[in-house]
Amino acid sequence: MAMNHELSTMIQNTKHEIISCDRCGGSIECKANSYTKCQCSKVQLNLNEVQYISENFEGCMCAACLLELQAEYKTKILDDTKIGLKEFSGIWSKDEAEEIEKIITGSCGTIHPDDWK
C-alpha cells in the first residue's frame, strides 16, 4: 500500500513515533522517551485531572484535547460542588438547615466590590 508523500516526509523527518490522539484521532508525535520535549507535557495537570482523564481514555492525547478535558473536569467539579447548606453540614435536620440559611441570607448584606479596596 502506497503512503502519501506528506506522511512519508513527516515520518522521515521525525525521530519519534507518529500516533493518533486517543480522543480526536489527530496525528501526534509521541516523545515518550523524551517526555519533557513531548507536546503533552506542556499541559500541567493535577492528580485529580489525570485521574479523571485516565478513567475515560487509555492512550496518548494531543495538547489541545488535554486542555479541553482539563477544562471539562474543572467545569464538572464546579457543578458537582454546588451543594446546599444541609448537604454541607450533614448534621442538621432539613428544618434547621433552612432556618440557618434564612438567618444567613437575611442578615448578610450585599458587599460591593469597592468595599474591599
N, C-alpha and C positions, 0 to 999 in steps of 0.2 A: 504494500500500500504506500503510495507516494505521500510524502509530507509536504505541506505547503512551505513556500520559501521563507515567509516571515517567521514561522515557528522553528524551522530549521536553523535560521540565523540566530534566533533567541537562544536556542539550546547550545549552539556553538560558542556564543559569547558569554555564557554563564558557567560558573564553577559549581553551582548548586542545582539541586533537583527542582524542576518545574512541576508543581502540583496544582490541584484545583482547591479553591476555598471550599471548606465543608458546608458553608452556608449559602453563598451566592454562586458558586461554581466557577468564578473567575480564576484566571491563571495567576499564581503567585510563585515567587522564587523562594523555596524553603532553604533557610540557612540554619538548620537545627544544630549543625556542628560549629556554628559561629553565631550563637544566639544573639549576642549584643549587636550584631550587624543586621539581624533579621528585621523586616518591617513590622512584624507583630510585636517586637519588644519595645516599640515606640509608644505603645498604648499601655499606660500604667493601670493595672487592675488590682484592686484589693482582694483579699482572700475570699470574701463573700461573692464578689463579682466573678471570680474564677470558678467558684463552686456552681454558681447559677449557670454560667456558660457551659461548664462541663457536664451538667445534668441534661443538657439538650443537644450537645454536639460532641463528637469524639476527635475529629481531625483538626488540622491547622486551618486558620482563617486569616483573611486579609485584614489589614488595619481598619479599613472602613467598616467592615462587619463587626469587628471587636468594639469599635466606638459606638456603633448603633446598639449593640447588645448591652454595653455598659450603660448607655442612656436608658434603654428599656428596663434594665434592672433597677436603676435609680427611680424611675417613674413608678414601677411596680412596688418598690419598697415604700415610697412616699404614700401611695394609695393604700397599701396594706397597714400602714402605721396610724392611719386616721381612725382612732377609736374614741368611744365615749368615755366619760368620766367613770361610769360604773365598771366598764371593762378594764380601765386603767387601775382602779383601786382594788378591785377584786374582793373587797371585804364589806362593802356597803350593800345594803338592800337597794332595790330599784328606787324606792321612795326616798331613801336617804341620799342617794346619788343625785336624784332630780332636785331635791331641796338644796343641796350644796351647790349644784350647778346654777340654780336660780340666784342664790346668795352671791356667788362669784360674779355672774354676768350682771346682776343688778347693782352691785357695789363698785364695780370697776368701770371707770370712765374710759372713754377713748383717748388714747395717747397720741398726740400729734407728733409727727417726726421731728418738728422743730424743738420740741420739749427735750430732746436728747442732746441738743447742742450745748 
